[in-house]
Amino acid sequence: MSDLTPEHFLWETDGRVAVIRLDRPERKNPLTFDSYAELRDTFRNLAYATDIDVVVLASNGGNFCSGGDVHDIIGPLVGMDMAGLLAFTRMTGDLVKAIIGCGKPVIAAVDGTCVGAGAILAMAADMRLATPEARTAFLFTRVGLAGCDMGACAILPRIIGQGRAAELLYTGRTMTADEGERWGFWNRLTAADELDRAALELAHRLADGPTFAHGITKTQLNQEWSMSLEQAIEAEAQAQAICMQTRDFERAYSAFVDKQRPVFEGN
């Protein structure tokens, strides 16, 4: 997928790392019907990509994403019937499911505005870096909608806790960068001029690691939400046994014996 040429967002690759940026910086990068669908399809295809191991969802022009475009999405939704509305909400949810199901670590690198569906994109990532200027809000109640959008009521409490998630989802208020880091939403904060470098550095560290095992880790992190402890321990036993059959496991052992750093190949 390194030669992908999307119509509705920017795509670039740095080795085995793909970088995605929404490309309407003059409006703080809102989502449209088309960009939702193309992002969903791209993440679905990433599950089968053999040339990409890590994805970075990056900011553009000092902002991450301002959510659904007021004119291109919100306006048309007001005039839709129930069938059309449900088709739309299922499509947006499918984007989150595609990010979770792509089998590759996803890193959000967030600067400036990160609200509405933009906050959901950051939430759906595996790891999140942000600048001190990042402002994040789940705005849905402020436009008369429920806070339960695109998996927010399931995922956000698992990241920051039930009470904090409830506050953000009920009020739609802005979470500051300091709050987000303290609560565990952001893995760490970094200066704006260092954000891309920090995200790519982390992405390459993952891409240079045992990528098959990373895919197993992502699968288990998500599937174990609905498992009992006994089921989770058994699932991890099976997953780890699979990883022990890989050449990367053997390479790590040989490198340790030889007092060298292992070179993983993802198999």
ABEGO torsion letter per residue (X at the ends): XAABBBAABBBBBBEABBBBBBBBAAAGGBBBAAAAAAAAAAAAAAAABAABABBBBBBBGGBABAEBBAAAAAAAAAABBAAAAAAAAAAAAAAAAAAAAAGBBBBBBBBEBBBEAAAAAAAABABBBBBAABBBBBAAAAAGBBABBGGAAAAAAAAAEAAAAAAAAAAGBBBBAAAAAAAGABABBBBAAAAAAAAAAAAAAAAABBAAAAAAAAAAAAAAAABBAAAAAAAAAAAAAAAAABAAAAAAAAAAAAGBBBBBAGX
